[in-house]
Amino acid sequence: MTGYALVRRAITAGELTCSLRSVNGRGLDLHFYFPGEFAGFENSLRALLKAKIGRGHIEVRLSLTSASGSDRATYNKVFLEKLLLAFREANAEFGLQCLPDLNVLISVPGVLDSARQPVALGESCEAEVLEAMASCADELNTYREREGSALVDAIMTELRALEATASSMGAIRADIVPYLSARLQERLNILLNQVQLGEARFLEEATLLADKSDVQEELTRLEVHAKELRRLLNTGGEVGKRLDFLLQEMNRETNTILSKSSTIGDLGIQMTSLGLAAKANIERMREQSLNLE
């Protein structure tokens, strides 16, 4: 689930900025981006975020502005001296009288350092950093909960549409029963004219034809799955995988309905149209459910 949070705090060492950015992921995947002085806090930060966040690809960023006000552009004196020495040696070796250009030297990577020098951060600072990061994680979760609520509303809308479609298919099924009876009678008349059927074979043929064409069983399972899906959404928690399983089952039932409806004439065309609409509802729910935790 996507989300973003940023927290700024005044701590002993200066002004701390924490930010968290998340995108959807199957598990928890933490990526840290911060200056070297925070390296010793990484394990503590990782443990904190694992306790706060369930899953997702999370970018963790930290920065510190020194309270001393010394955050100004500086140059790496030692590195610059080495460059100048190499420049003079090259001049002497090749008999040149060139002068170094400071503008060029400053542009060499590593010479100009706009960041302050790393400072040692003690245990008290670690506690301040962890407290700020905990607040940032809480803010991120609040952001993600708002998004999750909107996703649940979207899924509920599709679910209500699916339930209405299933109800319409149930009404059509009631009209299909007389059609099936007439078709069964017609088929049995043909069979009876061809061969002598015993009562057992007659019942077998009737059962097979009814079973191949009736969609009541699939509609019942769709209703049961829809109720369970609604219960999961109302309960909350990490429901993404369970929703995905339910939606796969609902899609399977709808495919069976479409297969059966292809053999029942004009009413079957209506049933097919409704079945395709149901599949569209299920697919849209599946897309949204992938972002839920």
Order of alpha helices (4+ residues) and beta strands (2+ residues): beta-beta-beta-alpha-beta-beta-alpha-alpha-beta-alpha-alpha-alpha-alpha-alpha
